[in-house]
Amino acid sequence: MDVNETRDEYVERFRALAREGLDELFAASRPPGLVGGHLERFAVVADEASAHAETVFSFRGRRFRYERQIWPPDFPLEIKTALYVEHLRERVLTGRYDAGAEPGADIGL
């Protein structure tokens, strides 16, 4: 993070970079992404002290919700964005989630 970068600037840049990474992750022609998955929603929610990113998507008949805090930052922006997208992908593809959730309920990652 640039020391002169404000929270709003950081959050907006994260939103743009993460959206680009998620679009690539869910592209039908881009293995080893989540081919066949459907990105339903990506949002960044901020309050006075923090901000978090939330992604809701379906993949292989299940609906997932992935949420991570992005502000205050613990890594430079580009690294934080790459970690967000890659951690989501890795958790789903390696089955690191509780598949015993109620039918129709979002599976938290």
N, C-alpha and C positions, 0 to 999 in steps of 0.2 A: 504494500500500500504506500502510495506517495504520502509523505507526512503532511502535505498541504491539502490532501483530498478530504472532502467532507463526507459525512455518513451518507447523505443523499446521493452524492456522486458515486460513491463506492457501491451502494445498493443498485443504482441504475445501471452501472457498468456490469455488475454481477448478473443482473436480470438479462441483459443483452447477451452476454457470453454464455450463460447457462442455457438460455433458450436456444441458441445456436447449437450447443453441444447436445441438448435433448432432441432437437430436430434431426441431427445426424444419427443419434442413437436409435430413433424409431423409424428411420428411413428403410423402406422395404429392400432396397438394393445394397445395404451397407452392413453385411456381417462383419464382425461378430457382435452386432448390436442386438436389439430386442426385436428381431424380424417377426412380424405378425402381431406385434404389440400395438396398442393404440394410446397415444398421449391424450388424456382427457383435460388436464388442467395443470398449468404451472403458474404459481403466484408467489410474490414476495410480500410478506405482511410485516409491517413495522409498527412499533409503539415508541414511546419516548426513550426507552433504554436499550432496546434490542431490535433485531430484524431476523426473520427466518424465511427460508424458501420452502415451498411445499409443492410436490409433484404428485398428481393422481393419474394412474394409468392402468390399463388392463393388459394382461399377457398370459397366454395359455389358459384361458378360462378363469383367471383369477383377477381380482381388482386390488391394486396396491396403493398405499399412501406412504410417501417418503418425505420426511421433514427434517431440516437441519438449520441450526442457527448460523447466520452469516455475519451478524454484527453484534458485538464488537468483533473485529476480525482477529483470527488466530494465525492466519497465513496471508501472504500477498494475494491479491485478487486473482491472478491467473492460476495460481496453485489451488486456491480455495474452490474456484469454479471447476477445474479439472477433477479435483477430489470429489466434489458433489456428484458429478455425472458418472465418474468411474465407480464410486462406491455404490451408487444405485444399481448400475449394471452388474457389478460383482455380486451384490447381495441376492439379486434375482436369479442370475445364471447358476450360482452355486447352491441355491436352495436355502440360503441362510435367513429363514423367516419361519414363523409359526404357521404352518399350513392348516392347523386345526381351528382356525377362526370360524365363527358362525357363518353359515351360508349367506352370501350376499353382503357380508361385512367386509370393509377394507382390511387388507393385511398390512400392518405397519412394518416398515423396514427400519 
